[in-house]
């Protein structure tokens, strides 16, 4: 995990997440590149001559390049900072994920603001849409998160072998940063399991420090309680590329969990 892409919208939550990302990059010996994506509203260019449009894009790119430099200068990151990029495109998540795929990044780190307004509650956020499309794991850093060395990562599982790819990637990341992996399942049926149950699953070929079943009527609150009790630093989730209704369910849960927790959330795809 030596190459990290950090997309920014220059918001305070993005500034905090960038500081977090730089400290993480320093700990693991990684390089962090920064990108911002912009588009020109139709109302701004509707009455302009066609030949002025490219010039307007160039001017905006220059402005944003300077803004990126100022953004990074607020954080002590010279030893881990790579390149700046400004991308023009109508759909921000698609531009971010296309850029990440083109340059083969191993991790995307982004900030989350929380679902404070009705449009974000209905439509999600750029971060969660990026999670659903990214070619690599995405680490969502909540507003106000303070970086500390990552020692424990919890993986929320339904005991399925279908998440083998993401678990393999998680174990690789955990080893690289020197963290232990904890597997947890939240059981909403009261008669099954209890907090702290240790279970051994035949043919479950993954390494873990602990495998627990937590009883709670709410999956999110159950995960919250477990993370607090165990001192978990990151929560990791698997977002499958399944049939549409299943994907919508999982993406909705991922978005809610990303906004709900005060810990960074690491999301994997198949």
Buried (B, 14 or more C-beta within 10 A) or exposed (E): BEBBBBBBBEEEBBBBBBBBBBBBBBBBEBBBBBBBBBBBEEEEBEEEEEEEEEEEBEEBBEEBBEBBEEBBEEBEBEEBBBEBBBBBBEBBBBBBBBBBEEEEBBBBBBBBBBBEEEEBEEEBBBBBBBBBBBBBBBBBBBBEBEBEEBBBBBBBBEEEEEBBEBBBBBBEBBEBBEBBBBBBBBBEEEEEBEBEBEEEEEEBEBEBBBBBBBBBEEBBEBBBBBBEEBEBBBBBBBBBEEEEEEBEEBBEBBBBBBBBBEBBBBBBBE
